[in-house]
């Protein structure tokens, strides 16, 4: 019986590991956005960061950066990925290779195109430009795809868009963008709900939650076997801590491990 108590302990440990990895990925992404944001603020007169904007379809989209330039409004998607990056602008998915692992991720050029369309839907009457920026932790063995830069080359790559003065028309368009974007907590919650509706929960986070729930249920089942709980509770806890636990470990857990995406 004592050895069976290792089950909830192990589940809690696995849940903590997955939760920490999810948090680390989130912090890593935020760090990349800060790096790119700081560089953009040195290049352009005005920049907004991490904003929510309504889409033409009635949903919400999150945009890493929008910059005011003499040539138009620049929409930027930031990626803070490590390792080798392979992909072309027309590909649906790109490849990240790191530490012997290979992971597919959404083509960021396509992703940013959706952001560009959200800005265009405001009907500002000015050019809308786009760029994907990777931090310098990424390596492109086949060269940078069109429309993709890294921090080390960002100033040179964006030099053509820095020449000239910002017109009154562009400043008016910028004011309209500032009025349209949202950065409040309510908008962010609505955006996350929309993402979950389209793509489901983050699988690593969902697996961590499942670990904690199953740990609690299995601990309850073990405790009731020695403490003696009412029959209905004993039956439910026994069923959950037995068949559900074994089924989840055999099916869901290996899939969760395969989703070990490293940013």
N, C-alpha and C positions, 0 to 999 in steps of 0.2 A: 504493500500500500504506500509506503514512504516513497518508493521510486516513482509511483504514479504522479506525485506532486511535482516531479520535474516537468511534466507536460505544460501546466500553466506558466511555470518559470521560464521555460524555453520560448513559449509563445510571446510572453511579455518582452523577452530579450529581442526576439525577431522583430516585434512591432516597433520597439525603440530604434533598432538599427534602420528599418525602413523609413520611419518618421524623420530621423536625423538626416538620412540621405536626401529625402525630399526637401527638407529645410535647407540643406547645403546647396542643392541645385537652385533653389529659389534665390538664395543669397548671392550665388555666383552670377546668375542672370542679372540681378540688380547691380552688382559690381560692374559688370560689362556696360550696362546702360549708363552708369555714372561716368565711366571713362569716356565713352563716346559723347555723352552730353557735355562734359567739360571741354572736350575738343571742339565741339560745334559752337559753344559759346565764345570761343576764341576766334572763330572764323566769321560769324554772322551777327548782325545787330540784334536779333531777337530769336529766341528758341523757347518752345514749350516742351515739356517732357512728360511721358507716361500719362497720356490723356485718353479719355473715352469719347468716342464720337458716334452719333447715330448713323446707321447705314440706310441706303435707299430701300432696303427690304424691311425696314422697321426694327432691326436688331441693333446691337451695339458692337463696336470693335475697339480694340485697344491699340494705340499707336505710340511707339517708343519716343519719337521726336518729330516735331515739325519746326522747320527753320524758315525765317524770312530772308530771302536772298534778292539781289538785284535782278535776277532772271525769273523769279517765280517763287512759289512756296514749295519747299523741299520736304518730302515725307521720307523718314528714315526708319528702317528696321534694324535693330542691333542683335547680334548673335555673339555670345561669349562661350564658344565651343573650343575644346582643346583637341589636338590630334590632327589627322589628315582629313581634309574635306574634298569630296569629289562630287561634281554635278555640273549640269548645264542649265542655262535659263529656261529651256523648253522642257526639262525633265519634271515629272510630277514630284519625285522625291530625290533627295540627295543622300550621300553616304558619309558617315563619320567613322573613322577608324582610329582606335586608340587602345593601347595595351592589348593588342591581339583581338579586340572585339570590334564588331562591325554593326553599326546601327543606322537605320533609315530614319530620316526626318523630313518634314515638309519642306519643299522648295521655298526658301525665304523670299525669292523674287516674286513667286506667285502670291505668297502671303502678303507681301508689301503692296502688290498690285491691288489687292482688295482694299488696303488702307487708302491707296491713292484714289480709288473709285469713291470711297466714302467722303474724301475731301472734295472731289469733283462734284459730288451730289449737292454740295452747298451752292453751286452755280456762282462762283466768285468772279468769273470773267478774267482770270489770270492763269498763266501756265502753272501746272502742278508737276513737279519733278519728283523723281524717286531714286533711292539709293539704299542698298543693303551694306551694312558695315559689320565686319567681324573684328574682334579684338586680335591682338598680335599673338595670341596663344594658338590660333589656327594656322594650318599649313596647307597651301594649295599647290600640289606638285605639278598640276597641269596649267597653272596660271589662274588669275582671277577671272571668273565669268563676267560677261558684260553687265554693268550695273552693280558690281560688287567691289568694295574697297576694304582695306584694313586700316587700323589706326596709323600705322607707320606711313602710309601713302595717302591718307585722307586729305591733307592740305593740298597736295599736288593734284589729286583727282578732282577736287571740287573747285580748283582755281578758276576755271571758265565761268562758274556760277557766282564768283565773288567780284567780278569786274563790273564797274558801273555804279550807279546810284539806285537806291530804292525809290521807285516812283510813288506818287500820291495814290495811284490806283492800287498798287501793291500794299501800301500801308492801310488803305481802307479794307482790302481783302483780309489783311492780317487781323484787323479789329473784329471782323465778322467771325474769323476762326476762333479767336479768343472768347467770343460770346457763345459760340456753338459747342466748344469742347467742355467736357465735364471731368472733374477730378474728385468728386465727393464720394463718400463711402457707399451711398445708396446706388450710385451708378456702377461702382465696381462690383457690388454684390449682384446686381442685375446682369452684368457682363459675365460673371462667373457662372451664374445660373444658365445663361445662354450657352456657354461652352459645355457645361455638363449635359445640357439637353441635346447638343449636337454630337458630342464626342464621349460622353460618359465621364465618370469620375476618374481622376488620376489613379492609375492602377496601383502604383506603389503606395499611395496614401490610403486607398481602399484596402489594400492588403494589410497595412499597418493597423487600420481600424478593425479589420476582421480578426487579426491576432489578439488584440486587446479584448474583444468581445468573447472570442473562444476561450481565452485564458480565464476570464471571469466565469464563463459557463462551466468549463471543466473543473475549476476550483470549487464551484458550487456543488457539482456532482460528486466530487470526492468528499467534500465536507458533509453532505447529506448522508453519505453511506456510513459515516461514523457517528454523526450527531443525531440522525433521525429526523427527517422532515416529513410533512404531510405527503400522502401518497401522490396527489396530482403534481406537486412540485418535484417530487422525486422522479416521477416518470418523465417529465419534460426535461429536467436537467440531465438525466441519464441518457436520454435520446440525443440531446444536443451534444453532450460531451463525448458521445461514442461515435455513432454513425456520421453525424455532421462533421465532426472533427476529422475523422479519417478521410472522408470524401474530399473535404476542402484541402487538406494537406497533400493529397495525391493529385488533385487537379489544378487548383488555383495557385498553389505555392510555386510550382515549377514555372508557370507562366509569368508570375510576378518577378521571379529572378531573371527571366529572359529580358525583362523590360528595364534592365539596369542601365538606363541612359545617363551618360556622363556629359555634363556641359562644360 
